[in-house]
Amino acid sequence: GGEYSFLLESVEGGEKWARYCFLGCDPSIVVSTKGRTLTLIENGKQEQREIKSGSPLSAV
């Protein structure tokens, strides 16, 4: 339960099956992007950052 859940799979290239799968819920931090805006939610507090260049992960 909870507001947020996630699925991470280790599929690469043209593979059809993932080697590892991680399923989770109720994360301690939520990271999302839309356009050039990155949003972090932690302990109910929301922070937004502008993605200036490169990967969105570089803004984290």
CHARMM internal coordinates of N, CA and C (Angstrom, degrees):
IC EDIT
DIST 1 N 1 CA 1.4156
DIST 1 CA 1 C 1.5013
ANGL 1 N 1 CA 1 C 112.47
DIST 1 C 2 N 1.2774
ANGL 1 CA 1 C 2 N 114.53
DIHE 1 N 1 CA 1 C 2 N -179.79
DIST 2 N 2 CA 1.4482
ANGL 1 C 2 N 2 CA 121.22
DIHE 1 CA 1 C 2 N 2 CA -179.61
DIST 2 CA 2 C 1.5125
ANGL 2 N 2 CA 2 C 110.98
DIHE 1 C 2 N 2 CA 2 C 113.06
DIST 2 C 3 N 1.3106
ANGL 2 CA 2 C 3 N 115.07
DIHE 2 N 2 CA 2 C 3 N 169.82
DIST 3 N 3 CA 1.4577
ANGL 2 C 3 N 3 CA 120.36
DIHE 2 CA 2 C 3 N 3 CA -177.08
DIST 3 CA 3 C 1.5261
ANGL 3 N 3 CA 3 C 112.42
DIHE 2 C 3 N 3 CA 3 C -74.83
DIST 3 C 4 N 1.3417
ANGL 3 CA 3 C 4 N 117.24
DIHE 3 N 3 CA 3 C 4 N -32.03
DIST 4 N 4 CA 1.4580
ANGL 3 C 4 N 4 CA 121.14
DIHE 3 CA 3 C 4 N 4 CA -176.38
DIST 4 CA 4 C 1.5250
ANGL 4 N 4 CA 4 C 110.48
DIHE 3 C 4 N 4 CA 4 C -120.80
DIST 4 C 5 N 1.3287
ANGL 4 CA 4 C 5 N 115.38
DIHE 4 N 4 CA 4 C 5 N 141.51
DIST 5 N 5 CA 1.4597
ANGL 4 C 5 N 5 CA 121.78
DIHE 4 CA 4 C 5 N 5 CA 172.87
DIST 5 CA 5 C 1.5268
ANGL 5 N 5 CA 5 C 107.06
DIHE 4 C 5 N 5 CA 5 C -142.06
DIST 5 C 6 N 1.3406
ANGL 5 CA 5 C 6 N 116.97
DIHE 5 N 5 CA 5 C 6 N 166.52
DIST 6 N 6 CA 1.4561
ANGL 5 C 6 N 6 CA 119.24
DIHE 5 CA 5 C 6 N 6 CA -177.30
DIST 6 CA 6 C 1.5190
ANGL 6 N 6 CA 6 C 111.64
DIHE 5 C 6 N 6 CA 6 C -152.55
DIST 6 C 7 N 1.3361
ANGL 6 CA 6 C 7 N 115.02
DIHE 6 N 6 CA 6 C 7 N 156.94
DIST 7 N 7 CA 1.4541
ANGL 6 C 7 N 7 CA 123.76
DIHE 6 CA 6 C 7 N 7 CA 175.54
DIST 7 CA 7 C 1.5180
ANGL 7 N 7 CA 7 C 107.09
DIHE 6 C 7 N 7 CA 7 C -134.33
DIST 7 C 8 N 1.3244
ANGL 7 CA 7 C 8 N 117.29
DIHE 7 N 7 CA 7 C 8 N 122.73
DIST 8 N 8 CA 1.4633
ANGL 7 C 8 N 8 CA 122.73
DIHE 7 CA 7 C 8 N 8 CA 176.40
DIST 8 CA 8 C 1.5223
ANGL 8 N 8 CA 8 C 107.71
DIHE 7 C 8 N 8 CA 8 C -117.33
DIST 8 C 9 N 1.3378
ANGL 8 CA 8 C 9 N 116.90
DIHE 8 N 8 CA 8 C 9 N 129.32
DIST 9 N 9 CA 1.4562
ANGL 8 C 9 N 9 CA 121.17
DIHE 8 CA 8 C 9 N 9 CA 178.90
DIST 9 CA 9 C 1.5269
ANGL 9 N 9 CA 9 C 109.49
DIHE 8 C 9 N 9 CA 9 C -125.76
DIST 9 C 10 N 1.3340
ANGL 9 CA 9 C 10 N 116.10
DIHE 9 N 9 CA 9 C 10 N 149.82
DIST 10 N 10 CA 1.4581
ANGL 9 C 10 N 10 CA 121.46
DIHE 9 CA 9 C 10 N 10 CA -175.12
DIST 10 CA 10 C 1.5291
ANGL 10 N 10 CA 10 C 113.35
DIHE 9 C 10 N 10 CA 10 C -94.69
DIST 10 C 11 N 1.3148
ANGL 10 CA 10 C 11 N 118.91
DIHE 10 N 10 CA 10 C 11 N 29.71
DIST 11 N 11 CA 1.4646
ANGL 10 C 11 N 11 CA 122.00
DIHE 10 CA 10 C 11 N 11 CA -179.23
DIST 11 CA 11 C 1.5269
ANGL 11 N 11 CA 11 C 109.60
DIHE 10 C 11 N 11 CA 11 C -70.38
DIST 11 C 12 N 1.3373
ANGL 11 CA 11 C 12 N 116.20
DIHE 11 N 11 CA 11 C 12 N 135.27
DIST 12 N 12 CA 1.4611
ANGL 11 C 12 N 12 CA 121.49
DIHE 11 CA 11 C 12 N 12 CA 176.90
DIST 12 CA 12 C 1.5148
ANGL 12 N 12 CA 12 C 109.49
DIHE 11 C 12 N 12 CA 12 C -130.03
DIST 12 C 13 N 1.3062
ANGL 12 CA 12 C 13 N 116.39
DIHE 12 N 12 CA 12 C 13 N 149.59
DIST 13 N 13 CA 1.4593
ANGL 12 C 13 N 13 CA 120.88
DIHE 12 CA 12 C 13 N 13 CA 174.69
DIST 13 CA 13 C 1.5157
ANGL 13 N 13 CA 13 C 113.00
DIHE 12 C 13 N 13 CA 13 C 54.93
DIST 13 C 14 N 1.3386
ANGL 13 CA 13 C 14 N 115.88
DIHE 13 N 13 CA 13 C 14 N -131.86
DIST 14 N 14 CA 1.4529
ANGL 13 C 14 N 14 CA 121.30
DIHE 13 CA 13 C 14 N 14 CA -177.14
DIST 14 CA 14 C 1.5152
ANGL 14 N 14 CA 14 C 114.14
DIHE 13 C 14 N 14 CA 14 C -94.70
DIST 14 C 15 N 1.3246
ANGL 14 CA 14 C 15 N 117.91
DIHE 14 N 14 CA 14 C 15 N 13.99
DIST 15 N 15 CA 1.4641
ANGL 14 C 15 N 15 CA 120.60
DIHE 14 CA 14 C 15 N 15 CA -179.46
DIST 15 CA 15 C 1.5205
ANGL 15 N 15 CA 15 C 110.82
DIHE 14 C 15 N 15 CA 15 C -63.54
DIST 15 C 16 N 1.3293
ANGL 15 CA 15 C 16 N 115.55
DIHE 15 N 15 CA 15 C 16 N 148.30
DIST 16 N 16 CA 1.4593
ANGL 15 C 16 N 16 CA 120.70
DIHE 15 CA 15 C 16 N 16 CA 178.40
DIST 16 CA 16 C 1.5187
ANGL 16 N 16 CA 16 C 111.84
DIHE 15 C 16 N 16 CA 16 C -97.93
DIST 16 C 17 N 1.3138
ANGL 16 CA 16 C 17 N 117.33
DIHE 16 N 16 CA 16 C 17 N -23.46
DIST 17 N 17 CA 1.4660
ANGL 16 C 17 N 17 CA 121.38
DIHE 16 CA 16 C 17 N 17 CA -176.50
DIST 17 CA 17 C 1.5196
ANGL 17 N 17 CA 17 C 110.07
DIHE 16 C 17 N 17 CA 17 C -121.86
DIST 17 C 18 N 1.2942
ANGL 17 CA 17 C 18 N 115.98
DIHE 17 N 17 CA 17 C 18 N 142.33
DIST 18 N 18 CA 1.4607
ANGL 17 C 18 N 18 CA 121.27
DIHE 17 CA 17 C 18 N 18 CA 177.14
DIST 18 CA 18 C 1.5225
ANGL 18 N 18 CA 18 C 109.54
DIHE 17 C 18 N 18 CA 18 C -85.00
DIST 18 C 19 N 1.3126
ANGL 18 CA 18 C 19 N 116.08
DIHE 18 N 18 CA 18 C 19 N 146.27
DIST 19 N 19 CA 1.4608
ANGL 18 C 19 N 19 CA 120.02
DIHE 18 CA 18 C 19 N 19 CA 175.83
DIST 19 CA 19 C 1.5191
ANGL 19 N 19 CA 19 C 110.03
DIHE 18 C 19 N 19 CA 19 C -77.60
DIST 19 C 20 N 1.3264
ANGL 19 CA 19 C 20 N 116.32
DIHE 19 N 19 CA 19 C 20 N -39.84
DIST 20 N 20 CA 1.4641
ANGL 19 C 20 N 20 CA 121.50
DIHE 19 CA 19 C 20 N 20 CA 179.63
DIST 20 CA 20 C 1.5242
ANGL 20 N 20 CA 20 C 109.67
DIHE 19 C 20 N 20 CA 20 C -129.65
DIST 20 C 21 N 1.3107
ANGL 20 CA 20 C 21 N 116.62
DIHE 20 N 20 CA 20 C 21 N 145.36
DIST 21 N 21 CA 1.4628
ANGL 20 C 21 N 21 CA 122.86
DIHE 20 CA 20 C 21 N 21 CA 174.31
DIST 21 CA 21 C 1.5207
ANGL 21 N 21 CA 21 C 108.20
DIHE 20 C 21 N 21 CA 21 C -132.10
DIST 21 C 22 N 1.3164
ANGL 21 CA 21 C 22 N 116.66
DIHE 21 N 21 CA 21 C 22 N 135.40
DIST 22 N 22 CA 1.4571
ANGL 21 C 22 N 22 CA 122.19
DIHE 21 CA 21 C 22 N 22 CA 177.20
DIST 22 CA 22 C 1.5186
ANGL 22 N 22 CA 22 C 107.92
DIHE 21 C 22 N 22 CA 22 C -123.94
DIST 22 C 23 N 1.3014
ANGL 22 CA 22 C 23 N 117.15
DIHE 22 N 22 CA 22 C 23 N 123.77
DIST 23 N 23 CA 1.4523
ANGL 22 C 23 N 23 CA 123.52
DIHE 22 CA 22 C 23 N 23 CA 179.00
DIST 23 CA 23 C 1.5188
ANGL 23 N 23 CA 23 C 107.12
DIHE 22 C 23 N 23 CA 23 C -117.34
DIST 23 C 24 N 1.3244
ANGL 23 CA 23 C 24 N 117.50
DIHE 23 N 23 CA 23 C 24 N 130.17
DIST 24 N 24 CA 1.4564
ANGL 23 C 24 N 24 CA 119.63
DIHE 23 CA 23 C 24 N 24 CA -178.01
DIST 24 CA 24 C 1.5174
ANGL 24 N 24 CA 24 C 112.54
DIHE 23 C 24 N 24 CA 24 C -147.68
DIST 24 C 25 N 1.3195
ANGL 24 CA 24 C 25 N 114.39
DIHE 24 N 24 CA 24 C 25 N 167.58
DIST 25 N 25 CA 1.4607
ANGL 24 C 25 N 25 CA 120.66
DIHE 24 CA 24 C 25 N 25 CA 176.92
DIST 25 CA 25 C 1.5241
ANGL 25 N 25 CA 25 C 108.80
DIHE 24 C 25 N 25 CA 25 C -147.57
DIST 25 C 26 N 1.3210
ANGL 25 CA 25 C 26 N 115.65
DIHE 25 N 25 CA 25 C 26 N 166.11
DIST 26 N 26 CA 1.4592
ANGL 25 C 26 N 26 CA 123.09
DIHE 25 CA 25 C 26 N 26 CA 179.78
DIST 26 CA 26 C 1.5360
ANGL 26 N 26 CA 26 C 111.97
DIHE 25 C 26 N 26 CA 26 C 52.72
DIST 26 C 27 N 1.3513
ANGL 26 CA 26 C 27 N 118.14
DIHE 26 N 26 CA 26 C 27 N 58.12
DIST 27 N 27 CA 1.4607
ANGL 26 C 27 N 27 CA 121.23
DIHE 26 CA 26 C 27 N 27 CA -178.88
DIST 27 CA 27 C 1.5288
ANGL 27 N 27 CA 27 C 112.01
DIHE 26 C 27 N 27 CA 27 C -69.12
DIST 27 C 28 N 1.3273
ANGL 27 CA 27 C 28 N 116.52
DIHE 27 N 27 CA 27 C 28 N 153.96
DIST 28 N 28 CA 1.4642
ANGL 27 C 28 N 28 CA 120.42
DIHE 27 CA 27 C 28 N 28 CA 178.84
DIST 28 CA 28 C 1.5295
ANGL 28 N 28 CA 28 C 111.33
DIHE 27 C 28 N 28 CA 28 C -76.35
DIST 28 C 29 N 1.3350
ANGL 28 CA 28 C 29 N 117.07
DIHE 28 N 28 CA 28 C 29 N -28.25
DIST 29 N 29 CA 1.4661
ANGL 28 C 29 N 29 CA 122.22
DIHE 28 CA 28 C 29 N 29 CA 177.95
DIST 29 CA 29 C 1.5265
ANGL 29 N 29 CA 29 C 108.53
DIHE 28 C 29 N 29 CA 29 C -136.05
DIST 29 C 30 N 1.3313
ANGL 29 CA 29 C 30 N 117.03
DIHE 29 N 29 CA 29 C 30 N 137.34
DIST 30 N 30 CA 1.4610
ANGL 29 C 30 N 30 CA 122.38
DIHE 29 CA 29 C 30 N 30 CA 175.43
DIST 30 CA 30 C 1.5228
ANGL 30 N 30 CA 30 C 107.40
DIHE 29 C 30 N 30 CA 30 C -113.23
DIST 30 C 31 N 1.3300
ANGL 30 CA 30 C 31 N 116.83
DIHE 30 N 30 CA 30 C 31 N 126.87
DIST 31 N 31 CA 1.4562
ANGL 30 C 31 N 31 CA 122.71
DIHE 30 CA 30 C 31 N 31 CA 177.86
DIST 31 CA 31 C 1.5199
ANGL 31 N 31 CA 31 C 107.41
DIHE 30 C 31 N 31 CA 31 C -118.39
DIST 31 C 32 N 1.3303
ANGL 31 CA 31 C 32 N 117.01
DIHE 31 N 31 CA 31 C 32 N 125.35
DIST 32 N 32 CA 1.4635
ANGL 31 C 32 N 32 CA 120.44
DIHE 31 CA 31 C 32 N 32 CA 177.65
DIST 32 CA 32 C 1.5228
ANGL 32 N 32 CA 32 C 109.33
DIHE 31 C 32 N 32 CA 32 C -138.98
DIST 32 C 33 N 1.3200
ANGL 32 CA 32 C 33 N 115.69
DIHE 32 N 32 CA 32 C 33 N 155.05
DIST 33 N 33 CA 1.4594
ANGL 32 C 33 N 33 CA 120.54
DIHE 32 CA 32 C 33 N 33 CA 177.46
DIST 33 CA 33 C 1.5162
ANGL 33 N 33 CA 33 C 110.00
DIHE 32 C 33 N 33 CA 33 C -130.96
DIST 33 C 34 N 1.3125
ANGL 33 CA 33 C 34 N 114.85
DIHE 33 N 33 CA 33 C 34 N 148.94
DIST 34 N 34 CA 1.4636
ANGL 33 C 34 N 34 CA 122.20
DIHE 33 CA 33 C 34 N 34 CA 172.83
DIST 34 CA 34 C 1.5159
ANGL 34 N 34 CA 34 C 106.02
DIHE 33 C 34 N 34 CA 34 C -148.49
DIST 34 C 35 N 1.3267
ANGL 34 CA 34 C 35 N 115.05
DIHE 34 N 34 CA 34 C 35 N 117.41
DIST 35 N 35 CA 1.4571
ANGL 34 C 35 N 35 CA 118.62
DIHE 34 CA 34 C 35 N 35 CA -174.95
DIST 35 CA 35 C 1.5156
ANGL 35 N 35 CA 35 C 109.65
DIHE 34 C 35 N 35 CA 35 C 62.88
DIST 35 C 36 N 1.3234
ANGL 35 CA 35 C 36 N 117.26
DIHE 35 N 35 CA 35 C 36 N -126.15
DIST 36 N 36 CA 1.4702
ANGL 35 C 36 N 36 CA 121.81
DIHE 35 CA 35 C 36 N 36 CA -179.49
DIST 36 CA 36 C 1.5262
ANGL 36 N 36 CA 36 C 111.67
DIHE 35 C 36 N 36 CA 36 C -102.91
DIST 36 C 37 N 1.3440
ANGL 36 CA 36 C 37 N 117.54
DIHE 36 N 36 CA 36 C 37 N 16.15
DIST 37 N 37 CA 1.4625
ANGL 36 C 37 N 37 CA 121.54
DIHE 36 CA 36 C 37 N 37 CA -179.22
DIST 37 CA 37 C 1.5210
ANGL 37 N 37 CA 37 C 110.44
DIHE 36 C 37 N 37 CA 37 C -109.25
DIST 37 C 38 N 1.3133
ANGL 37 CA 37 C 38 N 116.15
DIHE 37 N 37 CA 37 C 38 N 126.38
DIST 38 N 38 CA 1.4544
ANGL 37 C 38 N 38 CA 123.05
DIHE 37 CA 37 C 38 N 38 CA 175.63
DIST 38 CA 38 C 1.5223
ANGL 38 N 38 CA 38 C 107.64
DIHE 37 C 38 N 38 CA 38 C -104.94
DIST 38 C 39 N 1.3204
ANGL 38 CA 38 C 39 N 117.35
DIHE 38 N 38 CA 38 C 39 N 131.48
DIST 39 N 39 CA 1.4595
ANGL 38 C 39 N 39 CA 122.31
DIHE 38 CA 38 C 39 N 39 CA -179.95
DIST 39 CA 39 C 1.5185
ANGL 39 N 39 CA 39 C 109.46
DIHE 38 C 39 N 39 CA 39 C -117.72
DIST 39 C 40 N 1.3327
ANGL 39 CA 39 C 40 N 116.43
DIHE 39 N 39 CA 39 C 40 N 129.60
DIST 40 N 40 CA 1.4621
ANGL 39 C 40 N 40 CA 123.42
DIHE 39 CA 39 C 40 N 40 CA 175.75
DIST 40 CA 40 C 1.5217
ANGL 40 N 40 CA 40 C 108.03
DIHE 39 C 40 N 40 CA 40 C -113.55
DIST 40 C 41 N 1.3294
ANGL 40 CA 40 C 41 N 116.91
DIHE 40 N 40 CA 40 C 41 N 132.46
DIST 41 N 41 CA 1.4618
ANGL 40 C 41 N 41 CA 121.61
DIHE 40 CA 40 C 41 N 41 CA 175.06
DIST 41 CA 41 C 1.5202
ANGL 41 N 41 CA 41 C 107.28
DIHE 40 C 41 N 41 CA 41 C -123.45
DIST 41 C 42 N 1.3355
ANGL 41 CA 41 C 42 N 116.37
DIHE 41 N 41 CA 41 C 42 N 120.11
DIST 42 N 42 CA 1.4683
ANGL 41 C 42 N 42 CA 122.30
DIHE 41 CA 41 C 42 N 42 CA -179.82
DIST 42 CA 42 C 1.5260
ANGL 42 N 42 CA 42 C 108.66
DIHE 41 C 42 N 42 CA 42 C -141.05
DIST 42 C 43 N 1.3193
ANGL 42 CA 42 C 43 N 116.24
DIHE 42 N 42 CA 42 C 43 N 127.46
DIST 43 N 43 CA 1.4689
ANGL 42 C 43 N 43 CA 122.13
DIHE 42 CA 42 C 43 N 43 CA -179.06
DIST 43 CA 43 C 1.5294
ANGL 43 N 43 CA 43 C 112.20
DIHE 42 C 43 N 43 CA 43 C 52.63
DIST 43 C 44 N 1.3245
ANGL 43 CA 43 C 44 N 116.62
DIHE 43 N 43 CA 43 C 44 N 38.41
DIST 44 N 44 CA 1.4607
ANGL 43 C 44 N 44 CA 120.89
DIHE 43 CA 43 C 44 N 44 CA 177.83
DIST 44 CA 44 C 1.5199
ANGL 44 N 44 CA 44 C 114.75
DIHE 43 C 44 N 44 CA 44 C 79.45
DIST 44 C 45 N 1.3405
ANGL 44 CA 44 C 45 N 117.77
DIHE 44 N 44 CA 44 C 45 N -3.29
DIST 45 N 45 CA 1.4636
ANGL 44 C 45 N 45 CA 121.52
DIHE 44 CA 44 C 45 N 45 CA 179.41
DIST 45 CA 45 C 1.5231
ANGL 45 N 45 CA 45 C 109.34
DIHE 44 C 45 N 45 CA 45 C -100.15
DIST 45 C 46 N 1.3224
ANGL 45 CA 45 C 46 N 115.85
DIHE 45 N 45 CA 45 C 46 N 134.18
DIST 46 N 46 CA 1.4597
ANGL 45 C 46 N 46 CA 121.78
DIHE 45 CA 45 C 46 N 46 CA -177.79
DIST 46 CA 46 C 1.5174
ANGL 46 N 46 CA 46 C 110.50
DIHE 45 C 46 N 46 CA 46 C -108.53
DIST 46 C 47 N 1.3338
ANGL 46 CA 46 C 47 N 116.21
DIHE 46 N 46 CA 46 C 47 N 134.90
DIST 47 N 47 CA 1.4636
ANGL 46 C 47 N 47 CA 122.43
DIHE 46 CA 46 C 47 N 47 CA 177.63
DIST 47 CA 47 C 1.5197
ANGL 47 N 47 CA 47 C 108.02
DIHE 46 C 47 N 47 CA 47 C -130.87
DIST 47 C 48 N 1.3307
ANGL 47 CA 47 C 48 N 117.15
DIHE 47 N 47 CA 47 C 48 N 135.95
DIST 48 N 48 CA 1.4587
ANGL 47 C 48 N 48 CA 120.88
DIHE 47 CA 47 C 48 N 48 CA 177.94
DIST 48 CA 48 C 1.5187
ANGL 48 N 48 CA 48 C 109.67
DIHE 47 C 48 N 48 CA 48 C -115.52
DIST 48 C 49 N 1.3386
ANGL 48 CA 48 C 49 N 114.53
DIHE 48 N 48 CA 48 C 49 N 141.17
DIST 49 N 49 CA 1.4622
ANGL 48 C 49 N 49 CA 121.53
DIHE 48 CA 48 C 49 N 49 CA 178.13
DIST 49 CA 49 C 1.5207
ANGL 49 N 49 CA 49 C 108.63
DIHE 48 C 49 N 49 CA 49 C -131.48
DIST 49 C 50 N 1.3227
ANGL 49 CA 49 C 50 N 115.26
DIHE 49 N 49 CA 49 C 50 N 147.85
DIST 50 N 50 CA 1.4636
ANGL 49 C 50 N 50 CA 120.16
DIHE 49 CA 49 C 50 N 50 CA 175.98
DIST 50 CA 50 C 1.5226
ANGL 50 N 50 CA 50 C 108.64
DIHE 49 C 50 N 50 CA 50 C -87.75
DIST 50 C 51 N 1.3313
ANGL 50 CA 50 C 51 N 115.76
DIHE 50 N 50 CA 50 C 51 N 134.77
DIST 51 N 51 CA 1.4589
ANGL 50 C 51 N 51 CA 121.07
DIHE 50 CA 50 C 51 N 51 CA 175.61
DIST 51 CA 51 C 1.5227
ANGL 51 N 51 CA 51 C 106.31
DIHE 50 C 51 N 51 CA 51 C -88.96
DIST 51 C 52 N 1.3290
ANGL 51 CA 51 C 52 N 116.71
DIHE 51 N 51 CA 51 C 52 N 108.98
DIST 52 N 52 CA 1.4632
ANGL 51 C 52 N 52 CA 120.40
DIHE 51 CA 51 C 52 N 52 CA -174.28
DIST 52 CA 52 C 1.5212
ANGL 52 N 52 CA 52 C 111.79
DIHE 51 C 52 N 52 CA 52 C -80.62
DIST 52 C 53 N 1.3358
ANGL 52 CA 52 C 53 N 117.55
DIHE 52 N 52 CA 52 C 53 N -40.77
DIST 53 N 53 CA 1.4629
ANGL 52 C 53 N 53 CA 120.74
DIHE 52 CA 52 C 53 N 53 CA 178.00
DIST 53 CA 53 C 1.5219
ANGL 53 N 53 CA 53 C 109.17
DIHE 52 C 53 N 53 CA 53 C -165.43
DIST 53 C 54 N 1.3055
ANGL 53 CA 53 C 54 N 115.10
DIHE 53 N 53 CA 53 C 54 N 162.42
DIST 54 N 54 CA 1.4563
ANGL 53 C 54 N 54 CA 120.44
DIHE 53 CA 53 C 54 N 54 CA 176.26
DIST 54 CA 54 C 1.5153
ANGL 54 N 54 CA 54 C 113.69
DIHE 53 C 54 N 54 CA 54 C 76.68
DIST 54 C 55 N 1.3052
ANGL 54 CA 54 C 55 N 114.63
DIHE 54 N 54 CA 54 C 55 N -155.67
DIST 55 N 55 CA 1.4588
ANGL 54 C 55 N 55 CA 122.78
DIHE 54 CA 54 C 55 N 55 CA -176.44
DIST 55 CA 55 C 1.5236
ANGL 55 N 55 CA 55 C 111.34
DIHE 54 C 55 N 55 CA 55 C -74.26
DIST 55 C 56 N 1.3377
ANGL 55 CA 55 C 56 N 117.65
DIHE 55 N 55 CA 55 C 56 N 143.33
DIST 56 N 56 CA 1.4693
ANGL 55 C 56 N 56 CA 119.84
DIHE 55 CA 55 C 56 N 56 CA 174.72
DIST 56 CA 56 C 1.5274
ANGL 56 N 56 CA 56 C 112.43
DIHE 55 C 56 N 56 CA 56 C -57.48
DIST 56 C 57 N 1.3371
ANGL 56 CA 56 C 57 N 118.13
DIHE 56 N 56 CA 56 C 57 N -29.52
DIST 57 N 57 CA 1.4657
ANGL 56 C 57 N 57 CA 120.34
DIHE 56 CA 56 C 57 N 57 CA 179.15
DIST 57 CA 57 C 1.5249
ANGL 57 N 57 CA 57 C 112.38
DIHE 56 C 57 N 57 CA 57 C -65.88
DIST 57 C 58 N 1.3336
ANGL 57 CA 57 C 58 N 117.92
DIHE 57 N 57 CA 57 C 58 N -25.27
DIST 58 N 58 CA 1.4634
ANGL 57 C 58 N 58 CA 120.05
DIHE 57 CA 57 C 58 N 58 CA 177.97
DIST 58 CA 58 C 1.5276
ANGL 58 N 58 CA 58 C 111.24
DIHE 57 C 58 N 58 CA 58 C -67.91
DIST 58 C 59 N 1.3290
ANGL 58 CA 58 C 59 N 117.92
DIHE 58 N 58 CA 58 C 59 N -23.01
DIST 59 N 59 CA 1.4677
ANGL 58 C 59 N 59 CA 121.91
DIHE 58 CA 58 C 59 N 59 CA 178.81
DIST 59 CA 59 C 1.5258
ANGL 59 N 59 CA 59 C 112.09
DIHE 58 C 59 N 59 CA 59 C -79.59
DIST 59 C 60 N 1.3330
ANGL 59 CA 59 C 60 N 117.06
DIHE 59 N 59 CA 59 C 60 N -17.00
DIST 60 N 60 CA 1.4660
ANGL 59 C 60 N 60 CA 120.91
DIHE 59 CA 59 C 60 N 60 CA -179.92
DIST 60 CA 60 C 1.4969
ANGL 60 N 60 CA 60 C 107.52
DIHE 59 C 60 N 60 CA 60 C -76.41
END
COOR INIT
IC SEED 1 N 1 CA 1 C
IC BUILD
